[in-house]
Amino acid sequence: MDLLASAGPFGISPSTDQLIVINLAAILVGTTFNSPQKLIKWGGLIIAVVTSTCAIWCQH
């Protein structure tokens, strides 16, 4: 059955949960990136990148 599934870029076929995580990460970056405080600005970006990467490749 896995052979019939379509794969996206890099052989990844994202599930709904993975897409939700990526969308939430984009919202996090969008709301924190204009912050004058560097900790919030870069912390939001780092958290978004780590959670998106884990959602795609860790497949939890």
TIMI-2910 file (N, C-alpha, C, CB; in pm, 1 decimal, decimal comma, always signed):
<rs>
+----------+----------+----------+----------+----------+----------+----------+----------+----------+----------+----------+----------+------+
!      n_x !      n_y !      n_z !     ca_x !     ca_y !     ca_z !      c_x !      c_y !      c_z !     cb_x !     cb_y !     cb_z ! resn !
+----------+----------+----------+----------+----------+----------+----------+----------+----------+----------+----------+----------+------+
!    +80,7 !   -118,2 !     +0,0 !     +0,0 !     +0,0 !     +0,0 !    +86,1 !   +126,0 !     +0,0 !    -92,4 !     -1,0 !   +118,6 !  Met !
!   +203,2 !   +119,9 !    +63,0 !   +291,9 !   +235,7 !    +66,3 !   +345,5 !   +270,2 !    -72,2 !   +407,5 !   +210,1 !   +161,3 !  Asp !
!   +351,4 !   +172,2 !   -159,9 !   +404,2 !   +198,3 !   -293,3 !   +310,5 !   +287,1 !   -374,9 !   +428,2 !    +67,2 !   -366,5 !  Leu !
!   +182,5 !   +286,6 !   -341,2 !    +85,7 !   +365,7 !   -415,1 !    +72,3 !   +508,9 !   -363,0 !    -47,8 !   +298,0 !   -410,7 !  Leu !
!   +128,2 !   +534,7 !   -245,6 !   +118,3 !   +668,9 !   -187,2 !   +208,6 !   +764,5 !   -263,5 !   +156,0 !   +667,0 !    -36,6 !  Ala !
!   +157,1 !   +883,3 !   -288,1 !   +239,6 !   +982,3 !   -357,4 !   +334,9 !  +1046,8 !   -257,9 !   +151,4 !  +1089,9 !   -426,6 !  Ser !
!   +452,4 !  +1073,4 !   -303,1 !   +554,2 !  +1134,1 !   -218,7 !   +585,1 !  +1273,7 !   -269,3 !   +681,9 !  +1047,9 !   -215,4 !  Ala !
!   +605,9 !  +1362,7 !   -176,1 !   +638,9 !  +1500,6 !   -211,0 !   +788,6 !  +1517,1 !   -228,5 !   +587,5 !  +1597,1 !   -104,3 !  Gly !
!   +838,0 !  +1638,4 !   -207,9 !   +981,7 !  +1663,3 !   -220,4 !  +1061,4 !  +1577,9 !   -121,9 !  +1012,2 !  +1811,9 !   -197,8 !  Pro !
!  +1173,1 !  +1530,5 !   -163,2 !  +1264,9 !  +1448,6 !    -82,6 !  +1202,0 !  +1317,2 !    -38,2 !  +1310,4 !  +1526,5 !    +39,6 !  Phe !
!  +1096,8 !  +1271,5 !   -106,8 !  +1034,1 !  +1144,8 !    -72,4 !   +944,5 !  +1152,7 !    +49,3 !  +1138,3 !  +1042,1 !    -49,8 !  Gly !
!   +901,3 !  +1271,2 !    +86,5 !   +819,5 !  +1289,7 !   +205,9 !   +674,5 !  +1313,0 !   +165,1 !   +871,9 !  +1407,9 !   +291,3 !  Ile !
!   +585,2 !  +1241,3 !   +227,2 !   +442,5 !  +1262,3 !   +207,0 !   +383,7 !  +1310,3 !   +339,5 !   +371,5 !  +1131,4 !   +156,6 !  Ser !
!   +363,4 !  +1441,8 !   +355,9 !   +321,9 !  +1493,8 !   +486,7 !   +179,4 !  +1454,8 !   +523,8 !   +334,5 !  +1644,0 !   +488,5 !  Pro !
!   +160,6 !  +1424,2 !   +651,7 !    +27,4 !  +1394,1 !   +702,5 !    -38,8 !  +1523,6 !   +749,4 !    +34,0 !  +1290,2 !   +818,1 !  Ser !
!   -162,5 !  +1512,4 !   +788,9 !   -235,3 !  +1629,4 !   +837,8 !   -170,9 !  +1685,0 !   +964,2 !   -381,9 !  +1593,9 !   +864,8 !  Thr !
!   -127,2 !  +1598,0 !  +1053,6 !    -61,9 !  +1643,2 !  +1177,1 !    +66,2 !  +1720,0 !  +1146,5 !    -30,7 !  +1523,4 !  +1268,4 !  Asp !
!   +142,4 !  +1672,4 !  +1049,9 !   +265,5 !  +1741,3 !  +1013,1 !   +236,4 !  +1878,6 !   +953,9 !   +345,5 !  +1657,4 !   +913,9 !  Gln !
!   +132,1 !  +1888,4 !   +873,1 !    +95,7 !  +2016,9 !   +814,5 !    +46,1 !  +2115,0 !   +920,3 !    -10,9 !  +1997,4 !   +707,7 !  Leu !
!    -23,2 !  +2064,4 !  +1021,2 !    -68,9 !  +2150,3 !  +1130,6 !    +50,8 !  +2205,8 !  +1207,0 !   -162,5 !  +2072,4 !  +1226,1 !  Ile !
!   +149,6 !  +2121,4 !  +1234,4 !   +269,6 !  +2166,7 !  +1305,1 !   +342,7 !  +2273,0 !  +1223,8 !   +363,6 !  +2048,0 !  +1334,1 !  Val !
!   +354,4 !  +2252,7 !  +1095,2 !   +423,4 !  +2350,0 !  +1009,7 !   +347,0 !  +2482,3 !  +1006,5 !   +439,7 !  +2294,5 !   +866,2 !  Ile !
!   +214,5 !  +2477,0 !   +997,2 !   +135,1 !  +2600,0 !   +997,9 !   +145,5 !  +2673,1 !  +1131,6 !    -11,2 !  +2568,5 !   +967,3 !  Asn !
!   +144,1 !  +2599,9 !  +1241,9 !   +160,5 !  +2663,8 !  +1372,4 !   +299,5 !  +2724,7 !  +1387,2 !   +135,5 !  +2562,9 !  +1484,6 !  Leu !
!   +400,6 !  +2658,7 !  +1332,5 !   +536,0 !  +2714,3 !  +1336,4 !   +543,2 !  +2843,6 !  +1255,6 !   +638,2 !  +2612,0 !  +1282,5 !  Ala !
!   +474,3 !  +2848,1 !  +1143,0 !   +472,4 !  +2970,4 !  +1062,7 !   +402,7 !  +3084,3 !  +1137,3 !   +402,5 !  +2944,8 !   +928,2 !  Ala !
!   +296,8 !  +3052,0 !  +1209,4 !   +229,0 !  +3153,9 !  +1290,0 !   +320,9 !  +3202,5 !  +1401,8 !    +97,3 !  +3098,1 !  +1349,0 !  Ile !
!   +393,5 !  +3111,1 !  +1465,0 !   +487,5 !  +3148,5 !  +1570,8 !   +593,6 !  +3244,1 !  +1518,9 !   +553,8 !  +3024,2 !  +1629,8 !  Leu !
!   +650,3 !  +3213,8 !  +1404,2 !   +751,9 !  +3300,9 !  +1345,5 !   +690,3 !  +3435,3 !  +1308,8 !   +815,6 !  +3234,8 !  +1221,3 !  Val !
!   +572,2 !  +3432,9 !  +1252,0 !   +507,1 !  +3556,6 !  +1210,9 !   +475,3 !  +3649,4 !  +1326,4 !   +381,9 !  +3525,2 !  +1137,2 !  Gly !
!   +445,6 !  +3593,1 !  +1442,7 !   +409,9 !  +3676,8 !  +1556,7 !   +529,1 !  +3717,5 !  +1641,8 !   +310,7 !  +3605,6 !  +1642,1 !  Thr !
!   +636,8 !  +3642,9 !  +1637,3 !   +751,0 !  +3674,6 !  +1724,1 !   +865,8 !  +3743,3 !  +1651,2 !   +802,1 !  +3548,9 !  +1788,3 !  Thr !
!   +870,4 !  +3738,3 !  +1519,8 !   +988,4 !  +3787,0 !  +1448,7 !  +1002,5 !  +3939,1 !  +1454,4 !   +983,2 !  +3742,2 !  +1304,6 !  Phe !
!   +895,3 !  +4012,6 !  +1471,8 !   +903,6 !  +4158,7 !  +1479,6 !   +922,7 !  +4208,9 !  +1621,5 !   +779,4 !  +4220,4 !  +1421,1 !  Asn !
!   +946,9 !  +4119,8 !  +1714,8 !   +965,2 !  +4158,6 !  +1853,9 !  +1097,2 !  +4233,4 !  +1872,2 !   +960,7 !  +4035,2 !  +1944,9 !  Ser !
!  +1097,3 !  +4340,5 !  +1952,0 !  +1222,3 !  +4413,0 !  +1976,0 !  +1318,9 !  +4334,5 !  +2064,9 !  +1192,5 !  +4547,8 !  +2039,6 !  Pro !
!  +1269,6 !  +4236,0 !  +2137,8 !  +1354,5 !  +4156,1 !  +2225,0 !  +1412,7 !  +4039,6 !  +2145,9 !  +1275,3 !  +4105,1 !  +2347,9 !  Gln !
!  +1545,6 !  +4030,8 !  +2144,9 !  +1612,5 !  +3928,5 !  +2064,2 !  +1581,4 !  +3786,9 !  +2110,9 !  +1761,9 !  +3950,5 !  +2066,8 !  Lys !
!  +1562,1 !  +3767,9 !  +2240,3 !  +1532,7 !  +3634,5 !  +2291,6 !  +1401,5 !  +3581,9 !  +2235,0 !  +1527,1 !  +3636,0 !  +2444,3 !  Leu !
!  +1299,6 !  +3666,2 !  +2231,9 !  +1169,7 !  +3624,8 !  +2177,5 !  +1178,8 !  +3607,0 !  +2026,5 !  +1060,2 !  +3728,0 !  +2212,6 !  Ile !
!  +1247,5 !  +3699,5 !  +1959,9 !  +1259,5 !  +3695,3 !  +1813,5 !  +1328,7 !  +3567,3 !  +1767,0 !  +1337,1 !  +3817,9 !  +1762,8 !  Lys !
!  +1447,3 !  +3541,7 !  +1816,6 !  +1523,9 !  +3425,8 !  +1770,5 !  +1478,1 !  +3296,7 !  +1836,8 !  +1671,6 !  +3447,1 !  +1797,0 !  Trp !
!  +1424,9 !  +3306,3 !  +1957,6 !  +1370,8 !  +3187,6 !  +2023,7 !  +1251,8 !  +3131,2 !  +1947,7 !  +1330,2 !  +3220,4 !  +2167,0 !  Gly !
!  +1163,3 !  +3219,1 !  +1902,9 !  +1049,4 !  +3174,2 !  +1823,6 !  +1091,5 !  +3109,6 !  +1693,6 !   +957,7 !  +3289,5 !  +1795,0 !  Gly !
!  +1192,9 !  +3166,8 !  +1630,9 !  +1243,0 !  +3110,9 !  +1505,4 !  +1306,9 !  +2974,0 !  +1527,2 !  +1344,1 !  +3206,3 !  +1441,5 !  Leu !
!  +1386,7 !  +2960,5 !  +1630,1 !  +1453,1 !  +2832,2 !  +1658,2 !  +1350,7 !  +2725,3 !  +1694,4 !  +1555,7 !  +2848,0 !  +1772,6 !  Ile !
!  +1254,2 !  +2759,5 !  +1777,6 !  +1150,7 !  +2662,7 !  +1815,1 !  +1071,1 !  +2618,9 !  +1692,3 !  +1056,1 !  +2722,9 !  +1921,3 !  Ile !
!  +1039,6 !  +2712,4 !  +1604,0 !   +963,4 !  +2679,8 !  +1483,3 !  +1042,1 !  +2585,9 !  +1391,8 !   +926,2 !  +2808,0 !  +1407,6 !  Ala !
!  +1170,5 !  +2611,4 !  +1375,5 !  +1252,6 !  +2527,2 !  +1288,3 !  +1267,3 !  +2387,1 !  +1347,0 !  +1391,3 !  +2590,7 !  +1267,0 !  Val !
!  +1292,5 !  +2378,4 !  +1475,2 !  +1311,3 !  +2247,6 !  +1538,8 !  +1182,4 !  +2165,3 !  +1535,8 !  +1358,7 !  +2265,2 !  +1683,7 !  Val !
!  +1069,9 !  +2226,4 !  +1568,6 !   +945,2 !  +2150,1 !  +1569,2 !   +902,3 !  +2109,3 !  +1428,6 !   +834,9 !  +2231,0 !  +1635,0 !  Thr !
!   +925,5 !  +2196,2 !  +1331,1 !   +891,4 !  +2159,8 !  +1192,3 !   +978,3 !  +2045,4 !  +1143,2 !   +907,2 !  +2281,0 !  +1098,8 !  Ser !
!  +1106,7 !  +2053,1 !  +1172,2 !  +1199,4 !  +1946,8 !  +1130,6 !  +1163,6 !  +1814,6 !  +1196,7 !  +1344,5 !  +1984,9 !  +1164,8 !  Thr !
!  +1133,8 !  +1819,8 !  +1324,2 !  +1098,0 !  +1696,3 !  +1394,8 !   +965,0 !  +1641,6 !  +1343,7 !  +1090,2 !  +1721,1 !  +1546,9 !  Cys !
!   +870,4 !  +1728,2 !  +1316,3 !   +739,7 !  +1681,4 !  +1266,8 !   +753,8 !  +1612,5 !  +1132,1 !   +641,0 !  +1798,8 !  +1255,1 !  Ala !
!   +845,3 !  +1658,9 !  +1048,8 !   +860,3 !  +1600,7 !   +916,2 !   +942,0 !  +1472,3 !   +919,7 !   +925,1 !  +1700,5 !   +822,6 !  Ile !
!  +1056,8 !  +1474,9 !   +985,6 !  +1147,8 !  +1360,1 !   +976,4 !  +1137,8 !  +1261,7 !  +1091,2 !  +1286,9 !  +1408,3 !   +967,8 !  Trp !
!  +1093,8 !  +1302,4 !  +1208,3 !  +1084,9 !  +1208,4 !  +1321,0 !   +959,6 !  +1121,9 !  +1311,9 !  +1085,9 !  +1284,4 !  +1454,1 !  Cys !
!   +853,8 !  +1172,2 !  +1252,5 !   +727,3 !  +1101,6 !  +1230,8 !   +670,2 !  +1045,2 !  +1359,9 !   +746,6 !   +989,5 !  +1130,6 !  Gln !
!   +657,3 !  +1130,2 !  +1461,5 !   +597,4 !  +1089,8 !  +1589,2 !   +448,5 !  +1100,4 !  +1578,6 !   +649,2 !  +1175,7 !  +1706,2 !  His !
+----------+----------+----------+----------+----------+----------+----------+----------+----------+----------+----------+----------+------+
</rs>
